[in-house]
C-alpha cells in the first residue's frame, strides 16, 4: 500500500500567516491614536489658517501677476549700478564667511565639553549640551534684530548673529563627531603611554577633523542664504538692496538680484561640495 503524505490545506497556512502578522491590540490602538492626532492637527491647521481652494487659486493668480512684472529681467548698463549690486553681493558672502569662521573657532574648544569621550562628568556634558541647544534655538534673524539694536545697522550685526548661532550648531556637531570616533585608535595610543591631551591629539582629532571641516563648509553655504535674509532686516548686503527694490515695486531689478543670489549660492555649493569630498576622501580617483 503506497503512503501519500498529507499536506495542510493552503487556507489554513494563509490563516496562520495572517494571524502571525496581526499586530497586538495595544499596538494597533497606539497606531490608530497617532493617526487620529495627526489628522486632527492637520484639520485644525487648515481651519485656523483659513485654507480654502478658492483662496489658493486666487493667490496663485496674483503670484502669476508678480512673476509677470519681473520679466524680462533688468540688466544694469553702467558700472556704477553693477558696482553697487556686486558690492552688496560680496558683502553678503563676506558676512556669511566671517560669521561662520568666528562661530567655528569659538565652537571648537567648547565642543570638548560636550563630548563623552573627553569629559567623563555627566553634569558638565549635560550643561554644555543644553547651552548649545539654547544658542541654536534662537533664530538667526532674531539675533540680528537684537544686535542691530545694540550695534546699529550694517554687516557687523549680521556677522555677530551668524557667529552666535553657529557656535551652538557647530559645537554640537563637533562634539558628536568626536563621540562617534572609533575606540581602537584611542586604546592603541593609550597602550603606549599617551596622556589625555596626546590621546585627543593623535587618536580622536584625526578621525573627527574631516567631519568638522565638512560641517563648517556646509554651514558656510547655508549662511550665505541666511545673510541675504539678514540684509532685509538691516544687516546690509544684497538683502538690503533686494528689499529696497521690492518696496519700490522695481520687480525687474528684484528678479535680477534674485538671479545673482541663486548664481552665487550655486557656485558656493559646487565649490564647498568639491572641498568636502576632498576633505572626507582626499585620495585621487583611480584611473582606468
C-alpha positions in Angstrom: 0.0 0.0 0.0 1.5 3.3 -1.1 1.8 6.0 1.6 0.9 9.5 0.5 1.9 12.3 2.9 -0.9 14.7 3.7 -0.4 18.4 3.4 -2.4 21.0 5.4 -4.8 23.0 3.3 -3.5 26.2 1.8 -6.3 28.2 3.5 -5.0 27.1 6.9 -1.5 28.2 6.1 -2.7 31.6 4.9 -4.8 32.0 8.1 -1.7 31.1 10.3 0.4 33.7 8.4 -2.2 36.4 8.8 -2.5 35.6 12.5 1.2 35.9 13.0 1.4 39.2 11.1 -1.5 40.7 13.0 -0.4 43.4 15.4 -1.2 43.2 19.1 -4.3 45.1 20.2 -2.3 47.7 22.2 0.0 48.4 19.2 -3.0 48.8 16.8 -4.6 51.2 19.3 -1.4 53.2 19.5 -1.2 53.5 15.7 -4.8 54.5 15.4 -4.5 57.1 18.1 -1.4 58.6 16.5 -3.1 58.7 13.1 -6.1 60.4 14.6 -4.0 63.0 16.4 -2.1 63.8 13.2 -5.3 64.1 11.1 -6.9 66.2 13.8 -3.9 68.5 13.9 -3.9 68.8 10.1 -7.7 69.6 10.1 -7.3 72.3 12.8 -4.3 73.9 10.9 -6.3 74.1 7.7 -9.2 75.7 9.5 -7.1 78.1 11.6 -5.0 79.2 8.6 -8.1 79.9 6.6 -7.1 77.4 3.9 -9.5 77.0 1.0 -9.2 76.1 -2.7 -10.7 79.5 -3.7 -8.1 81.4 -1.7 -5.3 79.2 -3.0 -6.4 79.7 -6.6 -6.7 83.5 -6.1 -3.3 83.6 -4.6 -1.7 81.7 -7.5 -3.3 84.2 -9.9 -1.7 87.1 -8.0 1.6 85.3 -7.9 1.5 85.0 -11.6 1.0 88.7 -11.9 4.0 89.3 -9.7 6.2 87.0 -11.8 5.0 88.7 -15.0 6.1 92.1 -13.5 9.6 90.6 -13.1 10.0 89.6 -16.7 12.1 90.4 -18.6 14.9 90.8 -16.0 16.6 94.2 -15.7 20.1 94.4 -17.0 22.3 97.2 -15.5 24.0 99.3 -18.1 26.5 101.3 -16.1 29.5 100.3 -14.0 28.1 102.3 -11.0 25.0 100.2 -11.0 26.9 97.0 -11.3 29.4 98.1 -8.6 26.6 98.7 -6.1 24.9 95.3 -6.7 28.2 93.3 -6.8 29.4 95.1 -3.7 26.2 94.2 -1.9 26.6 90.5 -3.0 30.2 90.5 -1.9 29.2 92.0 1.5 26.7 89.2 1.9 29.2 86.5 1.2 31.8 88.1 3.5 29.2 88.4 6.2 28.5 84.7 6.0 32.2 83.8 5.8 33.1 85.9 8.9 30.2 84.7 10.9 30.9 81.0 10.1 34.6 81.4 10.7 34.1 83.1 14.1 31.5 80.6 15.1 33.7 77.6 14.1 36.7 79.0 16.0 34.7 79.5 19.2 32.8 76.3 18.9 35.9 74.1 18.5 37.2 74.3 22.2 33.6 74.4 23.6 32.8 71.2 21.8 35.2 69.2 24.0 33.0 69.9 27.0 30.1 68.1 25.3 31.9 65.0 24.1 31.6 61.9 26.2 35.0 60.5 25.2 36.7 63.6 26.6 34.6 64.8 29.5 33.6 62.0 31.9 31.4 64.2 34.2 27.8 63.8 33.1 26.6 67.1 34.7 29.2 69.1 32.8 28.3 67.4 29.5 24.6 68.0 30.1 25.1 71.7 31.0 27.3 72.2 27.9 24.8 70.4 25.6 21.9 72.5 27.0 24.0 75.6 26.4 24.5 74.6 22.8 20.8 74.0 22.4 20.0 77.4 23.8 22.2 79.2 21.3 20.8 77.1 18.5 17.2 77.6 19.5 17.2 81.3 18.9 16.6 82.1 15.2 19.4 84.0 13.4 17.1 86.8 12.3 16.0 87.4 16.0 19.7 87.6 17.0 20.2 90.0 14.1 17.4 92.3 15.3 19.0 92.3 18.8 22.5 93.1 17.5 21.1 95.8 15.2 19.6 97.4 18.2 22.9 97.2 20.1 25.5 97.9 17.4 23.4 99.7 14.8 22.7 98.9 11.1 25.3 97.2 9.0 27.1 93.9 8.4 28.6 93.8 12.0 25.2 92.9 13.4 24.8 90.2 10.8 28.2 88.7 11.4 27.6 88.5 15.2 24.2 87.0 14.7 25.5 84.2 12.4 28.5 83.6 14.7 26.4 83.2 17.8 24.1 80.8 16.0 27.0 78.8 14.6 28.6 78.4 18.0 25.5 76.4 19.1 25.2 74.4 15.9 28.9 73.6 15.3 29.7 72.9 18.9 27.0 70.2 18.9 28.2 68.7 15.6 31.8 68.8 16.7 31.1 67.0 20.0 29.0 64.3 18.3 31.8 63.8 15.7 34.3 63.2 18.5 31.9 60.8 20.2 31.4 58.8 17.0 35.1 58.1 16.6 36.5 54.5 16.8 37.8 53.4 20.2 40.6 51.3 18.7 43.0 54.2 17.9 42.3 55.6 21.4 43.2 52.3 23.0 46.3 51.9 20.9 47.6 55.4 21.8 46.9 54.9 25.5 48.6 51.5 25.4 51.9 53.2 24.5 51.6 55.5 27.5 49.9 58.6 25.9 48.2 61.1 28.2 44.8 62.7 27.8 46.0 65.5 25.6 48.1 63.2 23.4 45.1 60.9 23.1 42.9 63.7 21.9 45.7 65.0 19.5 46.7 61.7 17.9 43.6 59.4 18.2 40.4 61.5 18.4 41.0 64.6 16.3 42.4 62.8 13.2 39.2 60.9 13.0 36.8 63.8 13.8 38.5 66.7 11.9 37.2 65.7 8.4 33.7 65.7 9.7 34.2 69.0 11.5 35.6 70.7 8.4 32.8 69.3 6.2 30.2 70.6 8.7 31.8 74.1 8.7 31.8 74.2 4.9 28.2 73.2 4.8 27.2 75.8 7.3 29.0 78.5 5.3 27.0 77.5 2.3 23.8 77.7 4.3 24.7 81.0 5.9 25.1 82.7 2.5 21.3 82.3 2.2 20.7 83.3 5.8 22.8 86.5 5.4 20.6 87.5 2.5 17.6 87.5 4.8 19.5 89.4 7.5 20.2 92.1 5.0 16.4 92.6 4.6 16.1 93.5 8.4 19.0 96.0 8.2 22.2 94.0 8.4 23.4 95.2 5.0 24.4 93.3 1.9 22.4 92.2 -1.1 19.4 91.6 1.0 19.0 95.3 1.7 19.2 96.1 -2.0 16.6 93.4 -2.7 14.2 94.7 0.0 14.6 98.2 -1.3 13.7 97.2 -4.9 10.7 95.2 -3.7 9.4 98.1 -1.6 9.8 100.4 -4.6 8.0 97.9 -6.9 11.0 97.6 -9.1 10.2 94.0 -9.8 12.5 93.6 -12.8 15.6 94.7 -10.8 14.4 92.5 -7.9 14.4 89.4 -10.2 17.9 90.3 -11.4 19.1 90.5 -7.9 17.4 87.1 -7.0 19.1 85.6 -10.1 22.5 86.8 -8.9 21.9 85.4 -5.4 21.0 82.0 -6.9 24.1 82.0 -9.1 26.3 82.9 -6.1 24.7 80.1 -3.9 25.1 77.6 -6.8 28.8 78.5 -7.2 29.5 78.3 -3.4 27.5 75.0 -3.2 29.6 73.5 -6.0 32.9 74.7 -4.6 32.1 73.6 -1.0 30.8 70.2 -2.2 34.1 69.6 -4.0 36.1 70.7 -1.0 34.0 68.4 1.3 34.7 65.4 -0.9 38.4 66.3 -1.0 38.5 66.5 2.8 36.5 63.3 3.5 38.3 61.2 0.9 41.5 63.0 -0.3 42.7 60.0 -2.3 42.9 60.7 -6.1 40.4 58.9 -8.2 41.7 55.7 -9.7 42.5 55.9 -13.4 41.0 53.1 -15.6 
